[in-house]
Amino acid sequence: MSTIPNTQGYTEKMGLTRWLDEDEQRAWRSFQVMQARLNAQLAHDLSVHSELSYQDYMVLVALTGRPDGRLRLTRLGHELGWEKSRISHQVKRMAERGLVEKCRSGDDGRGAVVQVSALGRERIEAAAPSHVEAVRRLFVDRLTRGQLDDLAVVARTVLDAVVAEEACTGSEIDIPG
């Protein structure tokens, strides 16, 4: 079968599936299980120690990371890597609980803007110490500084490839630096 190099720096094999070898499969499956179980444990920890869900926390982190605490709804969805319907439903639930406010964009009046509310700031500030401690306990403190540095390089390499792929398919997601 022929191979066709493409502009993203990898090779597509026409008609030939490049199955994962044993080491690649072990690494990939370990990563998937680790990510799923870590996220589940962090979500559980948040539910026990705060009044926020993991999704609430992610939205509030994105908003409170901005000086004005505001983002267009579509940009917020892009930053979180969520589909439009998922971010819309999440923001609606959070607005009903008073964690965020949703309003029309002052720039053009068409797009929606999400802003963290005073209650949302209060809740994330209350949840953050326990959440950071859980991240340390389950993740950061388990790795050496060298492993953390290596992981950052690996994550950036994979994210760069994902962003390049999204650009080619028109499904771009903004990944914070």
N, C-alpha and C positions, 0 to 999 in steps of 0.2 A: 504494500500500500504506500501511497505517496504521502509525504509530509509537507505542510504548508506553513512556513514561519509567518507570524503576523506582527503587527506593529506593537503589540503589548509585550513582546519579548518571550512568548512561549510558543510551542509548536502544537498545532492541531494535526491530529492524524486522521486522515480520511478513511472512514470505515473500520477503524481499529480502536477499540476501547483500551485505554491505558489503565488497567486495573491496579489498585494499590497493592504493593507487596506487603509482606507480613509486618515489617517495621513501620511502614507508612500507615497501614491500617491500625496498628496498635497506637501510634501517636495520634491519629485523627480521632479514633474512638475515645481514647483517654481524654483528649481535649474536649470533645462533645459532652462526655459524662461529667467531667470536672466543671465545665461551664454551667450545665443544667443544675447540678447538685449545689454548686456554690450559690448560684442565683436563688435557688429554692431556699437554702438555709438563710441567706441574707434577707429574703422576703419574710420568712418566718420570724427572724429576729426583729425586723421592723414592726411586724404585726404584734409582737409580744411587748415591745418596749416603746411603742409610739402609737399615734392615731393615724398613721400613714401606711398605705400599701407601698410596695416596691415601685409600682408605676407612678403613684403620687410623688414619691421621693425623686424619681428620675426627672419628672416634669419640673418639680420645684428646684432641683439643682440647676437645670438648664436655664430657668428664669432668673433665679437669684445670682447666677453667674454673670448676668448683664447689669451694668450700672443702673439702668432704669427699670429693671425687673420685667421687661416686656419683650415679646417676640411675636412676629406674625405667626399665625397658626400653621401655615404651610412650612415655614422655616423651622419651627419647633418640631414638627413631624420629621423633617429631613434630618435635623440634628440627632434625634432619637432613633432614626432608622425605622420609623413606624409608617404604616400606610395611612392615607388620609382618613379613612373611616375609624381606624383605631385611635388616632390622636383626637379626632372630633368627639368620639364617645368618652374618652378619658377626660378631656377638658370639660365636657358637659357635666360629668359626674362631679368633678372637682369644683366647678362653679356652683353647683347645687349645694355643696357642702361649705361654700364660702372660702375655699383655698385659693382660687384664682378668679379673675374677672375677665370676661370676654366682651370685646367691643369692636366696632368698625374701625378700620384704619383711618387715621386722620389725614394720611397722605393722599389716598385716592378714594376712600369711602367704600371700596369694594371688598378688600380683604379683611379678615378678622385678625385682631390682635389679642393676645393673651397676656395678662399682667398678674403677677403674684399679688395677693391681697395681704393685708396686715396679719390676718389669721394664718395664711399660708407661710409667711415669714416666721411667725411664732412657732408653728408646728415643725418646720424644718430645723429651726434652731434648737428646738427641744429634742428632735430625733437624731440630729447629726452626731453628738458625742457617742451614743450607743452604737450607731451604725458604723462609725469610723473604728470603734473598738472591735466590732465584729469583723470588719475588713482586715484589720491588723491580726486578730486572733486566727482567722481562717485562711489568710492569704499572705499578707506582707511578712509577718513574723515567721512564717514557714520557709521563706526563701532567703538565700544569702543576697548581699548587695549585688554580687556578680550575676546571680540568677535573675534578679529584678532588672538589671541593665540589659541582659540578654533577652528577657521577655519583652522589654520595651522595644528593642530592635526588631524582634520577630513580629510583634503586633503592628509596628509601623510599616514593615515590609508587606504584610498581608493586607493591611488597610489601604496602602498605596495601590496594590493590585486590584482591590475591590473598587476603589474610586475610579481607576482607569477603566475597569469593566463597565461600571455604571455610566461613565461618560460615553462609552461606545453604544450602550443600549438606551441611553436617554433616561435612565433611572437614578440620576445623581443623588447622593446623600452626603450632606456636609458632615465631615468628621473633624471634631475639634482637634487642634494641634497637639 
